[in-house]
């Protein structure tokens, strides 16, 4: 399960809209929550803690999922850059 999937799952378990979650974490725009859920954006550590508190989740679980996803994103970026560089050779 990805960080985004877990956030969505926790939000839906509370029957919250993205507006509700945005309000609970002190964010003015529900678009921020959508970036996390739909585009897989990994928020700052401070925001991960706020999300965990608002959603009743374990902070450690969310940090672990965020770390895994960020690692996968970085690996994908590195591989893409390597392939682009190799194609030039």
Secondary structure by P-SEA (a helix, b strand, c coil): ccaaaaaaaaaaaacccaaaaaaaaccccaaaaaaaccccccccaaaaaaaaaaacccaaaaaaaaaaaaaaaaaaaaaaaaaaaaaac
